[in-house]
Amino acid sequence: MPTDNLPTVLVTTYAVNPYKGSEDGMGWHFILQIARYQRVIAVTRANNQPAIERYWDEHPDLDPLRQRIQFLYFDWPAWLRFWKKGPLLSMIYYYGWQLSLALWLRRKKLPVDLVHNVNFHNDWTPTFLWLLGKPLIWGPVGHHPPVPTAELRTHGRKAWLQDRLLWTMKRAFWTFDPWLRLSKRRAAHVLCMNEAAATALQLPAHRYSIVPSVASPPVGPAPVATDLFRVLSVGRFVALKGFTTTVRAFAQFYHQLTPSEQLRTRLTLVGSGPAEPLIRRLIAQERIGHCTDLINWLPKDEVAACYRSASVFLFPSHEGAGMVVAEAMSYGLPVVCWANEGPGRFVHPDSSLRVPDHDLAAGAAQMASHLSALLRQPTHYQHERRLALHRFETAFDWSVRGEQLHQIYQTVLSINPCVTPPVHEDQSYRCHPLIERLER
């Protein structure tokens, strides 16, 4: 690990919490991985400070990395964010937070070599870090494909309307938002979670790299249970995650088993969300309540225990990401999923457990068939376990992500140490008049 003459990277991470998973855990691990090879000034929301400081105190073994990381905290006052409720309003707040943060940082004039906007990672909200006049890395930027209409209908009219409203907003930003266009033009390099994000942003090949935001620490393979075949699924209970297909696929699988096979087969669902009543009704309708455990969100160590006791991970999510996929593969769990831009691209290319998602009913039947094969064919099951572990070790270990970031930073800095000249040196980079008024 380098010890001197390190470049300094300014990292903005809206969500950072070392005790949580998903977006918060991603922000934390990105900061640690960047600090392996660079000095870091990390900026996040003020409400993340207590957890960060407590974690440092509890982990003195991380002191070498801690010496390279300086945290700054920025947020709007409470009276300006009382309305930030729910996913949609939170994204609108994030948009404003990004803009005001960049203006705040411009006044600070921090001595950095590179700026990196890490999260939230979606392809319809811009970054404003180009205002700092430094080479800009943007992402990982993600893209969720549309949730199938058949899935939305299962969740009711409200879910359908919310999804259509969200997509209307996305298309409006892609078409009309000048700041999004500026983000694409000013970024020295864009990290895309999948090819769909690069397509949505219309990026040429030399302007982006595929760098998924998801990864996991190495934990070693879970022991193979011989007395219980547990099918596990973890995530928010919303239409995007496809839990209705999880229940239907498991039910088809379970009801074609012999009585002795049924006795050693269970489904475990870990999560919470607005679709929980629907999922419970579906479990009852499919007559699998006696062999299903539905568990609300657990601390990270207890979720780890669920992974260790599982045999296979069933995840028919329609998203373009999936942190839990990386976690499952770190335990050597075969992953049954859709052949999509998210989990379908994350699993090993040689895995035979990916299912086309053009017909949900047919897909559920095919997933049930895969579960049967994994239960009844030990050689096939061990092959899929090896593929899952290999994929994790080569693509989804956090240390791999750190190496990727280091190489991209080096390339960007070597090509042009100041891709975006300071405003006062090049009038073509003058701020928009609205920005200048906001700064005053």
Secondary structure, 3 states (H helix, E strand, C coil): CCCCCCCEEEEEECCCCCCCCHHHHHHHHHHHHHCCCCEEEEEECHHHHHHHHHHHHHCHHHHHHHCCEEEEECCCCHHHCCCCCHHHHHHHHHHHHHHHHHHHHHHHCCCCCEEEEEECCCCCCCCCHHHHCCCEEEEEECCCCCCCHHHHHHHCHHHHHHHHHHHHHHHHHHHHCHHHHHHHHHCCEEEECCHHHHHHHCCCHHHEEECCCCCECCCCCCCCCCCCEEEEEECCCCHHHCHHHHHHHHHHHHHCCCHHHHHCEEEEEECCCCCHHHHHHHHHHCCCHHHEEEECCCCHHHHHHHHHHCCEEEECCCCCCCHHHHHHHHCCCCEEEECCCCHHHHCCCCCCCEECCCCHHHHHHHHHHHHHHHHHCHHHHHHHHHHHHHHHHHHHEHHHHHHHHHHHHHHHHHHCCCCCCCHHHCHHHCCCHHHHHHHC
